[in-house]
Amino acid sequence: MTVLSGREIAARIRRETGERAAELNERGGPPRLAVVVATDDGGSAWYVGSIARAAEKVGVACDVVDLGADASTKVIADRLDELGRDPKVHGIILQTPLPKGVSAPELAERIPVDKDVDGANPASLGRLAAGLTAFAPATAEAVVTILEHHEVALSGVEVAVVGRSTTVGKPLAHLLLDRNATVTVCHSRTRDLPEVTSRAHVLVAAVGRPALIGADHVRPGAVVVDVGTNPTEDGGLVGDVDADAVSERVGALTPVPGGVGPVTTALLLRHTVDAASR
Ligand code: NAP
């Protein structure tokens, strides 16, 4: 089994992004990313910290706008509007989870599409579906970036995506269709998941359940991308794929951690530089 690491791909993207950020900085100031946070969730804090550290390394300014775990819809909406109008801010991320009763998609509609570097605004997803320019959610794009980097054929190939969230599964289905894959999107109501997924030459798991995908879910020789990030009791991270169980059967598998995650972060920064270049 080949391990499809994301670390080298992420390093290349960060290198290219850093060079472009330096040019922009000389011309008129740094590309700037604002991350709006309204949670005290530990996993979220870790993720935001990793974005901020990666941004600093490549010369993208990153403002973490922490509005507190009890922020109201109005407070978050007003701040998003302000950031949307600010010409010095090129990219905006609305971090989830949000306080109870606050709707992420409704708030994400406040993020101008040209600053929506994580493709969270429903308008971005609509534009993606219609074949118009928009930023794709970085995680969905990371999956395709890894597959293309490793020259995994997609045209005409059966791809199964497990998970239909608006942040990963659905946008990923569009990106794969654009590359002429034959895409099946599975979810919690899919009957006989192993029967469907074991037909696929390429399988993407984006569910959030440790070890959901076992040996009977995979086609021999399949390429498997594990998007899942599930915290373990000892502070580690495991994916949705039972790597030990599938390793004898699959052709290639992305690791967790070190697969989709680092590429996602690198793409967020690239998108911010893209937005600043326009
Ligand atoms: P989500 O919004 O909770 O969606 C999960 C999807 O999985 C839903 O469509 C759900 O189906 C489906 N599902 C749940 N149980 C299932 C089962 N037993 N069989 C088949 N499908 C099942 O999660 P998400 O935001 O898409 O994230 C998915 C995973 O990716 C999580 O582990 C998350 O932490 C990880 N993630 C990683 C990155 C990264 O950068 N590496 C970024 C984002 C997310 P229904 O629609 O029917 O409920």
Residues whose N, C-alpha, C, O or C-beta is under 5 A from the ligand:
A	BS01	NAP	T139 G163 R164 S165 T167 V168 C186 H187 S188 R189 A206 V207 G208 V227 G228 T229 N230 V260 G261 T264
